[in-house]
Amino acid sequence: MSVEVAPVSSRRDLREFIELPYRLHSNAEQWVPSLRIERWQFLHPRTGPFYKRGEAGLFLARSRGNVVGRISAQIDTAYNEFHGDATGMFGFLELEDDIEVMHALLDAAAGWLRERGRDRMVGPMDFTMNDESGVLIEGFDREPMIRQAWQPPYYQRLCEEAGLEKSVDTFMWSLHISGRENVMPIIWDLAEQLEPKHGIRIRKMGRLKLRKELDAFAEIYNEAWSRNFGFVPYSAADLDAYAQELQIVYDRDWFMIAEDSDGKTVGMAITVPDVNQVLKRMNGRVFPTGWWHYLNRRRIVDRCRVGFLGVKPAYQHTGVAAGLYAEHFDMAEQTRVKGGEMGWILETNKAMNRAMEAMGGEIVKKYRVYERTL
């Protein structure tokens, strides 16, 4: 069929860009719809936090007047400055099962990036690796958790038929935080020794001081994750936006800080109750009844996603990670949340993947990030 790709240039175009996944996936039991109002704010250049650190172009593919695909092309200035390269990204990939549409979308994104001096295209990511990223290649039968992508199996096939090459795979690990017997005993030994031997204690992040707490989080993240694929250091503006996002899902039980006897932060874990369980009931809208489900989320949510768990390199021998793991088990005994997932974790992160095995976990989802030389 004849496919035409054009930039999103009007409010109507942006509406069609946002609506496409609802049309493509609404019959899929596993798919969880985002809130439309949140997508408008996230994607609009005046309100989207990404536009403070980079630029992006959004594109729609049409055939016979119907929208059949969408894609973004973006340049993350902070990423390029940190890595010293000319990489560009693509994301928000949604399309019908048609290789012609895939070729047309990728060519549009590549052309936009090439015009701006990029020599490599990596993705998908919406807009960064810490947002929804990768194409699902295993775990199609599981619902996505917060900030996880879900696509049907043909997405991987189309990506590879279109000539994209694998860049890296990321893993989501199951997290059974109600079965202590499945955890290697060394974890409990290290956790018990953490304070008496090293003077390190675990405390909870305060909601009113959350933005200040995130300064410590950024210090650890920027130090512990600096060698990770797709890493970009958090700036003050990034943290301002992140603090606002976290207020919506904040739960004191699951936002943890490890600090030494001087009050210095040496590790942290931000574990988010899976609000996707609520979003599924809201079906993309706040009104007329979506707000009620959100207000009752504590009665709905029974799983969580460990999005960030990190320790400063100088303290990684002390068992801080074990202490944070143990605190998760304690919280599971006191709350409705009994399990969930941890990740994403890079396939190359041998230490963290071994740690998840020691916790009795198993890989339940795999995502693939692709690249193309321009």
Summary of the structure (lengths in Angstrom):
residues: 374
radius of gyration: 20.9
end to end distance: 26.0
largest distance: 69.9
contacts: 1206
relative contact order: 0.16
helix: 41%
strand: 28%
